[in-house]
C-alpha cells in the first residue's frame, strides 16, 4: 500500500508507508506501527482490563444517543461515546477484579460547564409517568431556553430499556416528564442534564436514583 502526502513533502501523510500507518482525526495527525499478530498469552491483568472495557461498552451502548450530546467537545481529540466510556472506565467501577461492577450512581452521561438549576427532583406519577421538576429561575451563565435532557435506563443486559427526551423542555418551564413502558417490570436509573440554548455546551448529568416500573 502507498501513503498519500496531504500537504506536500513537509506535510502529514495518510495511508501506509513501510511499517508505518498515517492517519488524521479532528485536525490532528497520527502515526503508528502496523499491527503485529500476538503470539503469547494475555496476562490476568490484561484479561481483566479487556473484561472491564467490554462491560463499559455494553453498558453505554443503549444510551449512545444521549452521550453523543452529553459529551460533545469533551476534549480536543475525544468526545461522544468514546469520552463517556473513558469517564466510566476511570470513575464508575466498584470492586476488585474479577468481581467488578458498574455503579450507575457514579456514571456520567453528560459533562460540561453549563450551570444546573437548583431543586432538581423526579417523582413517579400514575401510569408509569415520571415527573421531573427544577427551579426555573435563570442563574448566571444559564439561559431560559436551555433544554433539559431526560433519561430513564433499565440496565438489564440484553433486555435493557431506555426512555429519553433529547432535547426536552426549556429551563424556564421548570418541569418535564417521561413515560415508562407499561407491563415491563424493571428498575430504571434516572438521569437529567441540560443543553445550552445555542448548543455551545452542556451541563454535567445528575443521577436522581431509581424508579420501579410496573
N, C-alpha and C positions, 0 to 999 in steps of 0.2 A: 504494500500500500504506500501511497505517497501523501505527504503533508502539503498544505496549501498556505503560502505566505499571504496574510490578510492585509498587511500594510508595508509591503516592500521587504527588502533584505534585512532591515533592522526591526521589523515588527514581529508580532507573535505568529505562530503557525497553528493550524487546525488539522488534525489527522495524525498519521503515524510516520515517523522518520526513524528508521532503525529500531532500537529498543525503547524509543520514547514516544509517548502519545501526547499531543497538544489539544487543548480544548478551551472554551470560553463560556463563562456564565455570569450574567448580571454585570457585564462590563469588565470582568476580571478574567485574566488568562491563567491557565494551569498547565503544568507538565507533570507527567507521571510515567513510571515504567510500565511496560506491558505485563499482562497477567501471566504468572507462572503457576503451574499446577502444583499444589501442595502434596508432598509425599508422606510427611509424618502425621501422627495422630494429634488431634486437638487436646490441649490440657483441660483439666477440670475447670479452671478459671475461664478459659475460652468458651467452653460449653455453657457455663453459667451465664456469661455475657451474651451469648447467642440466644439463650432462652429468655433473658431479660429483654433483649431487643425485640424478639418475636412477640412477647407479651405486650409490650408497648405498642407495637404495630397493630395487633389485633384489637386492643382496647380503643385506639384512636380512629380506626377505620370507619366505624359507624358515624363519627362526628366530624368527618373530614371537611364538610361544607362550612361548619361553624369555625373550625380552627384556621381555615384559609382566610377568613375575615378577621378573626381574633388575633392572629399572629402576623398580620401584614407588617412589613418593614421592621421585623424583629431585630435584624442586624443587616449590615451592608451586603452580606452574602447569603443569609438564611432567613426564610420566612415560611408562613403557612404550616403545612403538615410537618415538614422536617423540623421547624423551630419548636412546634408543640411537642414533638417526640423527644427532642433534645431536653426540653424542660422536664417532661415526665420522667425520663431516664435519670435525671440528676436529683429530682426532688420528691418524687411521688411513690417510690417503692418502700416497703417495710419488710423486715425480716432479714434472714441470712440465707444465702444460697445453700441448698437448693429450695429452701422453704421461704420463698418471697411472694409478695402480693402487691397489687396496686391499691393504694388508699384513695378513693375518689375525692375525699375531702382535701387532699394535697395536690390534686391535678388542677392545672390552669388551662382553660380553653381560650383565654384571651389575655393579652399582655400589652400594656401601653400606659401612657401618661394622662389620658383623659380622666378628669375627676368623676368619681361615682357620686350619686346623690346620697343623702342621708336617709335613714329609716327604711332600708330595703327589707321587704318581707314577702313571704309567699304563704298562702293558705289554700287548703283543699276545700272546694265548694261541692255542690251537688253535681251529680252526673260526671264525676271524674274530671271536673274542671279546676285548674289551678289559677288562683287569682294572685297576681303579683302587684305590689304597691311600693311606692317610694315618695320621698318628698319632692314635689315638682319645682321647688324654688331653684333658680339657676345660681350656681356658685361661680366664683372666679375661675376662668379657664373653660367653662362649660357653656352650652347654648341650649335654649329651649327646644330647638329642633333636632338635637341629638336623638338617636333612636336606640331603643333597648334591643338587646339580643337575648332571647329566652330559650332555654333548652331543658328538657327532661330526658334523662338517659337511663333506660333499664338495661344495665350491663349484665347480660346473661349468656355470654358466649355466642354461639350460632343463632340463638333466639333473642338477641338484643333488640331493643325497641327504642327509637329516638323520635321525639316530637320537638320541633323548634319553630321559632318565629324570627326570621332574619331578613331584613330588619323589622322590628316591631314598632310599638307605639312611641310617640315623641316623649322626651324627658318631661316636657311641660304638662303632659296629661296625668302623670303620676300613677299610672296603672296599666297593666296588660294582662293577658291570660293565655293559657294553653289548654287544649282538650286532650286528655289521655285516652287511649283506645279503650273501648268497652270490652269487658269479658277477657281481658288479658291481665291476669293476676301476676304482678311482679312489683318489685321495689324500684322506684325511679330516683335517681340522683338529680338534683335541681341546680341549675347554674343561671347566672344573669351577668351581662356585661353591656356596655354602651358603645355605639359607633358615633363618631363626630358627624355633625350635620353636613360637613363638606368632605367627609370620608378621608380626612387627613391623618387621623389616628383613632385609637380605640382605648378603652379602659382595661384594667385588669378584670378578670372574671371573679365573681363571688360565688362561693359554694353555699347553698341555702339548705342543705340537709336532704333528707329522704322523704318520699311520699309513697304510700302503698296504694296501687291501683286495684280496683275491684272488677 
